[in-house]
Amino acid sequence: MVAVGDIVRRICSVSSQAQTICVACLKGIHELNGLFLAARSYQEAEGLAHEVLQAAASLQAAQPRMPPLFGALVTVMSSCEPPSVLALHCLIFLASASPLAQEQMAAHGIVPLLAGQLLGAADTLEPALRLGSLQLLQLLTAGGPRHIIHDGSLGAVLRVIVACMQDHRQQPGMCGMGLRLLQELAYSRKVLEHKALTSQILPALEALISDGSTPDLASSAARLHKLLNCLPKLMKPSPILDPSSRNT
């Protein structure tokens, strides 16, 4: 079996300056994909992700001029060439198994890249890349929208959700994933206060409900619409607790 450290070294041999994907990097991505696919349990995949992160940290400490692992994977993903699907799969595996991996890939600009690809190349982007990009966005928001807010990409991600809802007849699976992504974001004050909520999100939900051609999606949209209308009222500060409401 190939050592994880050797695989990480091969992936990091990508040239971040010339945006070149060399043969060694592609081989490393194929090998890492294979290791994750061969994992027989979540615990095994989690252990592998931890080993990958340790190898990446050791390589970065020994050779600081070499591109970091997540920088290399994001470089390959941004190419939109066939290997980008495999790089995306690696990112999904790592994000599923490790919160630290989520932090590191967010720091390398994965959120604006995913949102930009989904918004800018919806007609030309390979279906597997579209679905995978949305899945990775879901993973990055599972604990709340901090990665998205940190990147300043919240507006773009909300537009992705709207686009998914508008395309519900042709792509019901994407629409369902978009609704689940919105569910993850719904409890954030930043989302509830975002101008896109009233100008885009709520109207898109209403259109999906009234369309009726996809009953399951319409039912999910109705629940989300009710939730998004109720939450701002529930999150208003209590007059007893809000210092600004006291007479001075």
Backbone as JSON, one array per atom type, in Angstrom:
{
  "sequence": "MVAVGDIVRRICSVSSQAQTICVACLKGIHELNGLFLAARSYQEAEGLAHEVLQAAASLQAAQPRMPPLFGALVTVMSSCEPPSVLALHCLIFLASASPLAQEQMAAHGIVPLLAGQLLGAADTLEPALRLGSLQLLQLLTAGGPRHIIHDGSLGAVLRVIVACMQDHRQQPGMCGMGLRLLQELAYSRKVLEHKALTSQILPALEALISDGSTPDLASSAARLHKLLNCLPKLMKPSPILDPSSRNT",
  "N": [[0.83, -1.2, 0.0], [0.48, 2.25, -0.79], [2.16, 4.85, 0.91], [0.55, 7.33, 2.9], [1.79, 9.79, 3.23], [3.42, 9.95, 0.94], [1.48, 10.11, -1.04], [0.24, 12.57, -0.42], [2.42, 14.26, -0.86], [2.7, 13.98, -3.64], [0.29, 15.1, -4.55], [0.64, 17.74, -3.74], [2.54, 18.56, -5.49], [1.53, 20.02, -7.53], [1.61, 22.95, -9.55], [1.11, 25.97, -8.22], [1.49, 28.47, -9.22], [1.59, 28.46, -12.04], [-0.76, 27.25, -12.46], [-0.74, 24.61, -13.25], [-1.45, 21.22, -13.8], [0.19, 18.52, -12.9], [1.37, 15.21, -13.85], [2.11, 13.68, -11.63], [0.66, 14.89, -9.56], [-1.99, 14.34, -10.37], [-1.92, 11.58, -10.2], [-1.59, 11.27, -7.44], [-4.05, 12.32, -6.51], [-5.86, 10.48, -7.58], [-5.0, 8.21, -6.14], [-5.54, 8.97, -3.47], [-8.3, 9.28, -3.56], [-8.96, 6.61, -4.05], [-8.17, 5.42, -1.62], [-9.99, 6.54, 0.22], [-12.41, 5.58, -0.85], [-12.07, 2.91, -0.37], [-12.32, 2.71, 2.34], [-13.86, 1.1, 5.07], [-15.62, 1.93, 6.96], [-17.09, 4.75, 8.7], [-15.44, 5.51, 10.79], [-12.98, 4.54, 9.96], [-12.54, 6.1, 7.68], [-12.44, 8.58, 8.91], [-10.12, 8.28, 10.45], [-8.28, 8.05, 8.37], [-8.51, 10.58, 7.19], [-7.47, 12.14, 9.27], [-4.85, 11.21, 9.26], [-4.04, 12.08, 6.73], [-4.15, 14.87, 7.09], [-2.17, 15.18, 9.04], [0.08, 14.34, 7.6], [0.12, 16.31, 5.63], [0.62, 18.59, 7.18], [3.16, 17.99, 8.19], [4.64, 17.9, 5.81], [4.38, 20.54, 4.97], [5.73, 21.86, 6.99], [8.3, 20.88, 6.61], [8.86, 21.57, 3.97], [8.25, 24.5, 3.25], [7.84, 26.04, 0.95], [6.44, 24.55, -0.82], [3.23, 24.08, -2.31], [0.37, 24.11, -0.11], [-1.71, 21.31, 0.91], [-4.55, 21.7, 0.65], [-4.59, 24.0, -0.83], [-3.52, 23.0, -3.2], [-5.49, 21.11, -3.97], [-7.69, 22.81, -4.33], [-6.71, 24.34, -6.43], [-6.69, 22.43, -8.5], [-9.41, 21.87, -8.58], [-10.43, 24.32, -9.46], [-9.79, 24.33, -12.11], [-11.75, 23.14, -13.61], [-11.5, 21.01, -15.29], [-11.6, 17.47, -16.26], [-10.14, 16.11, -14.06], [-10.91, 17.66, -11.91], [-13.25, 16.75, -10.74], [-12.45, 14.49, -9.31], [-10.73, 15.72, -7.48], [-12.61, 17.22, -6.11], [-14.1, 15.15, -4.96], [-12.18, 14.19, -3.12], [-12.02, 16.41, -1.42], [-14.64, 16.4, -0.41], [-14.69, 13.94, 0.98], [-12.72, 14.51, 2.93], [-13.83, 16.76, 4.22], [-16.14, 15.63, 5.26], [-15.14, 14.01, 7.24], [-13.56, 15.52, 8.95], [-13.55, 18.38, 10.94], [-11.39, 20.14, 11.08], [-10.3, 19.93, 8.55], [-12.33, 21.16, 7.1], [-12.04, 23.79, 8.02], [-9.51, 24.41, 6.97], [-9.82, 24.11, 4.17], [-11.72, 26.07, 3.71], [-10.23, 28.31, 4.34], [-8.63, 28.43, 2.13], [-10.21, 29.43, 0.16], [-12.39, 27.92, -0.83], [-15.18, 28.19, -0.67], [-16.14, 30.62, -2.1], [-15.24, 29.76, -4.61], [-16.78, 27.42, -5.12], [-19.4, 28.52, -5.07], [-19.17, 30.39, -7.14], [-18.69, 28.73, -9.35], [-21.08, 27.28, -9.45], [-22.91, 29.29, -9.95], [-21.92, 30.65, -12.19], [-21.4, 28.87, -14.26], [-23.49, 27.14, -14.77], [-24.77, 25.86, -16.89], [-22.77, 24.62, -18.32], [-21.17, 23.24, -16.58], [-20.07, 20.1, -15.48], [-22.44, 17.58, -14.59], [-21.83, 15.91, -12.33], [-19.96, 17.47, -11.04], [-21.46, 19.71, -10.39], [-23.4, 18.64, -8.58], [-21.67, 17.61, -6.64], [-20.36, 19.95, -5.81], [-22.43, 21.36, -4.58], [-23.01, 19.55, -2.55], [-20.64, 19.69, -1.05], [-20.78, 22.34, -0.2], [-22.98, 22.08, 1.51], [-21.84, 20.45, 3.52], [-19.95, 22.22, 4.54], [-21.56, 24.04, 5.8], [-22.81, 22.72, 7.78], [-22.39, 23.06, 10.49], [-23.31, 25.6, 10.88], [-23.15, 28.92, 9.36], [-20.47, 29.9, 9.41], [-18.11, 29.59, 7.86], [-18.9, 30.51, 5.38], [-19.66, 33.15, 5.9], [-17.22, 34.12, 6.79], [-15.79, 34.11, 4.42], [-17.15, 36.04, 3.07], [-19.09, 35.27, 1.34], [-21.78, 34.86, 1.56], [-24.01, 36.05, 0.26], [-23.66, 35.11, -2.37], [-23.97, 32.35, -2.0], [-26.61, 32.24, -1.15], [-27.81, 33.05, -3.52], [-27.2, 30.85, -5.08], [-28.86, 28.95, -3.87], [-31.38, 30.02, -4.51], [-31.27, 29.77, -7.31], [-31.25, 26.98, -7.51], [-33.82, 26.41, -6.58], [-35.38, 27.63, -8.53], [-34.89, 26.0, -10.66], [-36.27, 23.68, -10.26], [-37.93, 21.89, -11.63], [-36.44, 20.73, -13.73], [-34.17, 19.9, -12.35], [-34.74, 18.35, -9.79], [-33.36, 17.04, -7.74], [-31.15, 18.7, -7.2], [-32.55, 20.91, -6.32], [-33.7, 19.93, -3.96], [-31.36, 19.55, -2.46], [-30.55, 22.2, -2.29], [-32.59, 23.28, -0.7], [-32.13, 21.89, 1.67], [-29.66, 22.94, 2.29], [-30.41, 25.59, 2.76], [-31.94, 25.15, 5.05], [-29.93, 24.52, 6.89], [-28.74, 27.0, 7.12], [-30.69, 28.61, 8.14], [-30.99, 29.36, 10.83], [-29.22, 31.33, 11.41], [-28.47, 34.6, 12.39], [-27.25, 36.36, 10.63], [-28.12, 35.46, 8.16], [-30.88, 35.8, 8.39], [-31.03, 38.52, 8.52], [-30.13, 39.31, 6.1], [-30.41, 41.02, 3.0], [-31.21, 39.55, 0.82], [-32.99, 37.69, 1.75], [-35.68, 38.6, 1.91], [-35.95, 39.68, -0.63], [-35.27, 37.71, -2.49], [-35.08, 34.94, -1.51], [-37.5, 34.29, 0.0], [-39.55, 34.95, -1.97], [-38.81, 33.03, -3.94], [-39.27, 30.63, -2.59], [-42.05, 30.86, -2.25], [-42.89, 30.77, -4.91], [-42.14, 28.17, -5.56], [-43.81, 26.74, -3.87], [-46.37, 27.44, -4.82], [-46.25, 26.48, -7.42], [-46.46, 23.63, -7.45], [-45.79, 21.34, -8.95], [-43.92, 19.62, -8.0], [-44.58, 17.97, -5.42], [-43.32, 17.04, -2.96], [-41.09, 18.72, -2.73], [-42.4, 21.15, -2.66], [-43.75, 20.91, -0.24], [-41.59, 20.85, 1.57], [-40.58, 23.38, 1.04], [-42.69, 24.96, 1.98], [-42.59, 24.49, 4.74], [-40.08, 25.59, 5.3], [-40.54, 28.24, 4.55], [-42.4, 29.07, 6.45], [-40.83, 28.77, 8.75], [-38.76, 30.66, 8.27], [-40.19, 32.97, 8.37], [-41.01, 33.04, 10.98], [-38.72, 32.91, 12.63], [-37.22, 35.46, 12.69], [-38.82, 36.99, 14.43], [-38.68, 35.5, 16.78], [-36.02, 35.79, 17.38], [-35.66, 38.37, 18.12], [-34.35, 40.66, 20.51], [-35.12, 40.32, 23.97], [-37.17, 42.68, 25.74], [-36.55, 42.86, 28.41], [-33.98, 41.97, 28.6], [-32.57, 43.5, 26.8], [-30.42, 46.13, 26.84], [-30.76, 48.58, 25.51], [-33.4, 49.1, 25.58], [-34.05, 50.01, 28.03], [-35.07, 52.58, 30.31], [-33.19, 55.48, 30.82]],
  "CA": [[0.0, 0.0, 0.0], [1.24, 3.49, -0.88], [2.11, 5.65, 2.14], [-0.25, 8.55, 2.79], [2.71, 10.92, 3.06], [3.83, 10.01, -0.47], [0.31, 10.57, -1.8], [0.1, 14.01, -0.16], [3.53, 14.93, -1.55], [2.4, 14.0, -5.07], [-0.78, 16.08, -4.79], [1.18, 19.08, -3.53], [3.5, 18.91, -6.55], [0.87, 20.91, -8.48], [2.2, 24.29, -9.58], [0.08, 26.96, -7.92], [1.75, 29.7, -9.97], [1.22, 28.28, -13.45], [-2.04, 26.53, -12.51], [-0.49, 23.41, -14.02], [-1.74, 19.97, -13.11], [1.18, 17.58, -13.41], [0.99, 13.8, -13.79], [2.27, 13.2, -10.26], [-0.48, 15.4, -8.78], [-3.17, 13.57, -10.75], [-1.77, 10.23, -9.64], [-1.86, 11.38, -6.01], [-5.49, 12.51, -6.31], [-6.46, 9.16, -7.84], [-4.67, 7.32, -5.03], [-6.26, 9.39, -2.26], [-9.69, 8.89, -3.8], [-9.06, 5.16, -3.87], [-8.09, 5.08, -0.19], [-11.26, 6.88, 0.87], [-13.44, 4.66, -1.34], [-11.82, 1.59, 0.21], [-12.6, 2.73, 3.78], [-15.0, 0.23, 5.34], [-16.49, 2.54, 7.96], [-16.85, 6.19, 8.92], [-14.28, 5.64, 11.69], [-11.78, 4.32, 9.15], [-12.38, 7.3, 6.85], [-12.02, 9.65, 9.82], [-8.71, 8.05, 10.76], [-7.51, 8.36, 7.17], [-8.48, 12.04, 7.05], [-6.53, 12.64, 10.27], [-3.51, 10.86, 8.77], [-3.76, 12.98, 5.61], [-3.87, 16.2, 7.63], [-0.85, 15.12, 9.69], [1.1, 14.28, 6.55], [0.16, 17.63, 4.99], [1.27, 19.53, 8.1], [4.59, 17.64, 8.23], [5.24, 18.31, 4.54], [4.43, 22.0, 4.94], [6.79, 22.28, 7.91], [9.6, 20.51, 6.04], [9.05, 22.26, 2.69], [7.24, 25.57, 3.28], [7.59, 26.63, -0.37], [5.55, 23.68, -1.58], [1.83, 24.45, -2.08], [-0.32, 23.29, 0.89], [-2.59, 20.3, 0.34], [-5.85, 22.22, 0.24], [-4.33, 24.92, -1.94], [-3.35, 22.19, -4.41], [-6.79, 20.55, -4.37], [-8.52, 23.91, -4.83], [-6.16, 24.67, -7.74], [-7.18, 21.43, -9.46], [-10.87, 22.07, -8.71], [-10.74, 25.54, -10.2], [-9.5, 24.12, -13.52], [-12.98, 22.64, -14.24], [-11.16, 19.91, -16.18], [-12.05, 16.19, -15.68], [-9.6, 15.76, -12.73], [-11.51, 18.47, -10.84], [-14.26, 15.94, -10.06], [-11.74, 13.67, -8.32], [-10.27, 16.63, -6.42], [-13.81, 17.54, -5.33], [-14.4, 13.97, -4.13], [-11.23, 14.2, -2.01], [-12.44, 17.47, -0.5], [-15.86, 15.95, 0.26], [-14.3, 12.92, 1.96], [-12.01, 15.15, 4.04], [-14.78, 17.62, 4.95], [-17.07, 14.75, 5.98], [-14.49, 13.33, 8.35], [-12.72, 16.36, 9.8], [-13.81, 19.82, 11.02], [-10.15, 20.87, 10.78], [-10.2, 19.98, 7.08], [-13.26, 22.2, 6.67], [-11.42, 25.09, 8.31], [-8.38, 24.64, 6.07], [-10.25, 24.33, 2.78], [-12.38, 27.37, 3.68], [-9.17, 29.32, 4.34], [-8.05, 28.48, 0.78], [-11.15, 30.02, -0.78], [-13.24, 26.93, -1.5], [-16.6, 28.6, -0.72], [-16.42, 31.44, -3.29], [-15.03, 28.96, -5.82], [-17.97, 26.58, -5.32], [-20.54, 29.37, -5.41], [-18.93, 30.97, -8.46], [-18.89, 27.7, -10.38], [-22.51, 26.94, -9.53], [-23.66, 30.43, -10.51], [-21.4, 31.15, -13.45], [-21.26, 27.88, -15.32], [-24.51, 26.13, -14.48], [-25.15, 25.11, -18.09], [-21.62, 23.9, -18.88], [-20.51, 22.48, -15.53], [-20.41, 18.68, -15.48], [-23.44, 17.3, -13.54], [-21.2, 15.38, -11.11], [-19.29, 18.59, -10.38], [-22.52, 20.54, -9.81], [-23.94, 17.97, -7.4], [-20.61, 17.54, -5.63], [-20.11, 21.3, -5.28], [-23.52, 21.66, -3.65], [-22.84, 18.67, -1.39], [-19.56, 20.23, -0.23], [-21.33, 23.53, 0.46], [-23.79, 21.59, 2.64], [-20.94, 20.0, 4.58], [-19.3, 23.39, 5.14], [-22.53, 24.82, 6.57], [-23.51, 21.83, 8.72], [-22.29, 23.63, 11.84], [-23.62, 27.03, 10.79], [-22.57, 29.55, 8.16], [-19.29, 30.72, 9.71], [-17.16, 29.57, 6.75], [-19.44, 31.35, 4.31], [-19.58, 34.55, 6.34], [-15.8, 34.46, 6.83], [-15.37, 34.36, 3.04], [-17.97, 37.08, 2.47], [-19.77, 34.64, 0.2], [-23.14, 34.5, 1.93], [-24.93, 36.47, -0.8], [-23.51, 34.21, -3.52], [-24.54, 31.06, -1.64], [-28.07, 32.4, -1.17], [-28.22, 33.06, -4.94], [-27.14, 29.45, -5.53], [-30.08, 28.3, -3.37], [-32.48, 30.52, -5.34], [-31.15, 29.13, -8.63], [-31.68, 25.58, -7.37], [-35.29, 26.37, -6.47], [-35.96, 28.02, -9.82], [-34.67, 24.91, -11.62], [-36.76, 22.48, -9.57], [-38.56, 20.91, -12.55], [-35.39, 20.02, -14.46], [-33.18, 19.34, -11.42], [-35.36, 18.25, -8.46], [-32.35, 16.65, -6.75], [-30.41, 19.91, -6.83], [-33.46, 21.75, -5.55], [-33.78, 19.36, -2.61], [-30.11, 19.86, -1.76], [-30.57, 23.63, -2.0], [-33.48, 23.48, 0.44], [-31.44, 21.41, 2.88], [-28.63, 23.95, 2.59], [-31.11, 26.71, 3.37], [-32.32, 24.72, 6.39], [-28.74, 24.66, 7.73], [-28.41, 28.42, 7.31], [-31.88, 29.38, 8.55], [-30.95, 29.83, 12.21], [-28.19, 32.36, 11.55], [-28.97, 35.98, 12.35], [-26.72, 36.99, 9.42], [-28.99, 35.09, 7.05], [-32.2, 36.4, 8.61], [-30.93, 39.96, 8.31], [-29.59, 39.56, 4.75], [-31.43, 41.6, 2.13], [-31.68, 38.54, -0.13], [-34.04, 36.87, 2.34], [-37.0, 39.09, 1.49], [-36.0, 40.02, -2.06], [-35.05, 36.55, -3.36], [-35.34, 33.63, -0.92], [-38.93, 34.08, 0.29], [-40.31, 34.85, -3.22], [-38.5, 31.75, -4.61], [-40.01, 29.6, -1.84], [-43.47, 31.02, -2.56], [-43.09, 30.28, -6.28], [-42.02, 26.71, -5.51], [-45.02, 26.24, -3.2], [-47.55, 27.63, -5.68], [-46.09, 25.71, -8.65], [-47.14, 22.37, -7.16], [-45.43, 20.22, -9.82], [-43.08, 18.71, -7.21], [-45.23, 18.06, -4.1], [-42.4, 16.89, -1.83], [-40.3, 19.94, -2.63], [-43.32, 22.22, -2.25], [-43.99, 20.73, 1.18], [-40.37, 21.3, 2.27], [-40.5, 24.84, 0.88], [-43.7, 25.56, 2.85], [-42.06, 24.45, 6.11], [-39.0, 26.56, 5.4], [-41.13, 29.58, 4.47], [-42.98, 29.34, 7.77], [-39.71, 28.92, 9.68], [-38.05, 31.91, 8.01], [-41.05, 34.07, 8.78], [-41.14, 33.03, 12.44], [-37.45, 33.06, 13.34], [-36.82, 36.84, 13.03], [-39.57, 37.45, 15.61], [-38.17, 34.79, 17.94], [-34.65, 36.21, 17.66], [-35.61, 39.76, 18.6], [-33.95, 40.68, 21.92], [-36.18, 40.55, 24.96], [-37.1, 44.02, 26.34], [-35.96, 42.77, 29.75], [-32.55, 41.72, 28.46], [-31.96, 44.45, 25.87], [-30.1, 47.38, 27.55], [-31.2, 49.77, 24.78], [-34.83, 49.34, 25.82], [-34.26, 50.51, 29.4], [-35.1, 54.04, 30.5], [-31.98, 55.93, 31.52]],
  "C": [[0.87, 1.26, 0.0], [1.07, 4.29, 0.4], [1.34, 6.94, 1.9], [0.64, 9.76, 2.57], [3.17, 11.07, 1.62], [2.69, 10.52, -1.35], [0.15, 12.08, -1.66], [1.19, 14.79, -0.89], [3.26, 15.04, -3.06], [1.33, 15.05, -5.38], [-0.22, 17.5, -4.71], [2.23, 19.47, -4.57], [2.86, 19.75, -7.64], [1.51, 22.28, -8.41], [1.1, 25.31, -9.37], [0.28, 28.24, -8.72], [1.26, 29.57, -11.41], [-0.13, 27.6, -13.62], [-1.93, 25.26, -13.34], [-0.8, 22.18, -13.19], [-0.81, 18.91, -13.68], [0.69, 16.14, -13.21], [1.07, 13.27, -12.36], [1.1, 13.63, -9.38], [-1.74, 14.6, -9.09], [-3.13, 12.16, -10.18], [-2.09, 10.25, -8.14], [-3.34, 11.52, -5.7], [-6.24, 11.2, -6.54], [-6.22, 8.22, -6.66], [-5.44, 7.69, -3.76], [-7.74, 9.05, -2.38], [-9.9, 7.41, -3.53], [-9.01, 4.75, -2.41], [-9.4, 5.38, 0.53], [-12.38, 5.93, 0.44], [-13.29, 3.27, -0.72], [-12.11, 1.55, 1.72], [-13.9, 1.97, 4.07], [-15.96, 0.79, 6.38], [-16.18, 4.03, 8.06], [-15.61, 6.39, 9.79], [-12.98, 5.46, 10.91], [-11.5, 5.52, 8.26], [-11.91, 8.47, 7.69], [-10.55, 9.52, 10.19], [-7.81, 8.38, 9.58], [-7.4, 9.87, 6.97], [-7.48, 12.66, 8.03], [-5.08, 12.38, 9.82], [-3.1, 11.77, 7.62], [-3.39, 14.37, 6.11], [-2.51, 16.24, 8.32], [0.27, 15.12, 8.66], [1.25, 15.63, 5.86], [0.88, 18.64, 5.86], [2.78, 19.26, 8.17], [5.29, 18.1, 6.96], [5.39, 19.82, 4.47], [5.54, 22.54, 5.84], [8.17, 22.0, 7.32], [9.91, 21.29, 4.76], [8.02, 23.38, 2.56], [6.95, 26.21, 1.92], [6.65, 25.78, -1.23], [4.1, 24.08, -1.3], [1.18, 23.56, -1.02], [-1.33, 22.37, 0.22], [-3.9, 20.89, -0.17], [-5.71, 23.28, -0.84], [-4.2, 24.17, -3.25], [-4.68, 21.63, -4.89], [-7.72, 21.62, -4.93], [-8.03, 24.35, -6.22], [-6.69, 23.72, -8.81], [-8.68, 21.61, -9.67], [-11.21, 23.25, -9.58], [-10.49, 25.39, -11.69], [-10.75, 23.71, -14.31], [-12.69, 21.58, -15.31], [-11.59, 18.6, -15.52], [-11.45, 15.85, -14.31], [-10.25, 16.54, -11.59], [-12.58, 17.7, -10.08], [-13.61, 15.09, -8.98], [-11.22, 14.53, -7.17], [-11.44, 16.99, -5.51], [-14.18, 16.36, -4.43], [-13.46, 13.9, -2.92], [-11.64, 15.23, -0.96], [-13.7, 17.06, 0.27], [-15.54, 14.91, 1.32], [-13.65, 13.57, 3.18], [-12.94, 16.02, 4.87], [-15.76, 16.79, 5.77], [-16.45, 14.22, 7.27], [-13.8, 14.25, 9.33], [-13.13, 17.83, 9.78], [-12.57, 20.66, 10.72], [-9.95, 20.99, 9.28], [-11.14, 21.05, 6.53], [-12.67, 23.59, 6.86], [-10.34, 25.41, 7.28], [-8.83, 24.88, 4.63], [-11.0, 25.66, 2.65], [-11.34, 28.5, 3.63], [-8.52, 29.46, 2.97], [-9.09, 28.86, -0.27], [-12.08, 29.05, -1.47], [-14.68, 27.42, -1.64], [-16.89, 29.51, -1.91], [-16.2, 30.7, -4.6], [-16.25, 28.11, -6.13], [-19.16, 27.41, -5.77], [-20.38, 29.96, -6.81], [-19.14, 29.97, -9.58], [-20.38, 27.38, -10.55], [-23.33, 28.05, -10.17], [-23.23, 30.77, -11.93], [-21.36, 30.16, -14.59], [-22.29, 26.77, -15.17], [-24.83, 25.27, -15.7], [-24.01, 24.24, -18.62], [-20.92, 23.02, -17.85], [-21.0, 21.03, -15.55], [-21.39, 18.38, -14.33], [-22.83, 16.79, -12.23], [-20.51, 16.49, -10.33], [-20.32, 19.52, -9.73], [-23.06, 19.93, -8.52], [-22.91, 17.93, -6.28], [-20.33, 18.89, -5.0], [-21.18, 21.68, -4.27], [-23.42, 20.81, -2.39], [-21.75, 19.21, -0.46], [-20.0, 21.51, 0.48], [-22.18, 23.13, 1.67], [-22.91, 21.17, 3.81], [-20.3, 21.18, 5.29], [-20.25, 24.25, 5.95], [-23.24, 23.98, 7.62], [-23.45, 22.36, 10.15], [-22.64, 25.1, 11.89], [-22.83, 27.67, 9.66], [-21.25, 30.28, 8.37], [-18.28, 30.73, 8.57], [-17.61, 30.5, 5.63], [-19.33, 32.82, 4.66], [-18.13, 35.01, 6.35], [-15.29, 34.82, 5.43], [-16.12, 35.52, 2.41], [-18.8, 36.57, 1.31], [-21.23, 34.33, 0.47], [-24.14, 34.86, 0.84], [-24.88, 35.54, -2.0], [-24.14, 32.85, -3.22], [-26.07, 31.13, -1.62], [-28.59, 32.46, -2.61], [-28.17, 31.66, -5.54], [-28.42, 28.72, -5.11], [-31.29, 28.73, -4.2], [-32.46, 29.86, -6.71], [-31.59, 27.68, -8.59], [-33.21, 25.48, -7.31], [-35.94, 26.69, -7.82], [-35.84, 26.91, -10.86], [-35.25, 23.59, -11.11], [-37.39, 21.45, -10.51], [-37.51, 20.08, -13.28], [-34.42, 19.3, -13.52], [-33.78, 19.24, -10.02], [-34.36, 17.86, -7.38], [-31.55, 17.83, -6.26], [-31.27, 20.83, -5.98], [-33.56, 21.24, -4.12], [-32.52, 19.65, -1.81], [-30.04, 21.35, -1.4], [-31.45, 23.95, -0.81], [-32.84, 23.01, 1.75], [-30.32, 22.36, 3.29], [-29.25, 25.16, 3.26], [-31.53, 26.39, 4.8], [-31.14, 24.88, 7.35], [-28.44, 26.11, 8.07], [-29.5, 29.2, 8.03], [-31.77, 29.99, 9.94], [-29.87, 30.88, 12.46], [-28.81, 33.76, 11.45], [-28.48, 36.69, 11.09], [-27.59, 36.69, 8.21], [-30.34, 35.79, 7.18], [-32.2, 37.91, 8.37], [-30.43, 40.31, 6.9], [-30.72, 40.04, 3.84], [-32.01, 40.59, 1.14], [-32.82, 37.7, 0.43], [-35.41, 37.3, 1.85], [-37.08, 39.34, -0.01], [-35.9, 38.81, -2.97], [-35.51, 35.22, -2.75], [-36.83, 33.38, -0.71], [-39.77, 34.04, -0.99], [-40.06, 33.52, -3.96], [-39.22, 30.6, -3.92], [-41.5, 29.65, -2.18], [-43.79, 30.5, -3.97], [-43.04, 28.76, -6.33], [-43.27, 26.08, -4.89], [-46.22, 26.31, -4.15], [-47.47, 26.83, -6.97], [-46.75, 24.33, -8.52], [-46.73, 21.18, -8.01], [-44.53, 19.2, -9.11], [-43.58, 18.78, -5.76], [-44.28, 17.96, -2.91], [-41.57, 18.15, -1.62], [-41.17, 21.11, -2.18], [-43.6, 22.14, -0.76], [-42.79, 21.2, 2.01], [-40.24, 22.81, 2.2], [-41.49, 25.54, 1.81], [-43.21, 25.58, 4.3], [-40.96, 25.48, 6.31], [-39.53, 27.99, 5.38], [-41.72, 29.99, 5.82], [-41.88, 29.6, 8.8], [-39.03, 30.27, 9.51], [-38.89, 33.13, 8.34], [-41.16, 34.18, 10.3], [-39.84, 33.39, 13.16], [-37.05, 34.5, 13.64], [-37.56, 37.38, 14.26], [-39.04, 36.8, 16.88], [-36.79, 35.29, 18.35], [-34.54, 37.66, 18.09], [-35.23, 39.75, 20.07], [-35.13, 40.97, 22.83], [-36.05, 41.96, 25.53], [-36.44, 44.0, 27.71], [-34.45, 42.67, 29.65], [-31.83, 42.76, 27.61], [-31.7, 45.76, 26.57], [-30.65, 48.61, 26.85], [-32.67, 50.08, 25.05], [-35.1, 49.92, 27.2], [-34.27, 52.03, 29.41], [-33.87, 54.45, 31.3], [-32.24, 57.3, 32.12]]
}
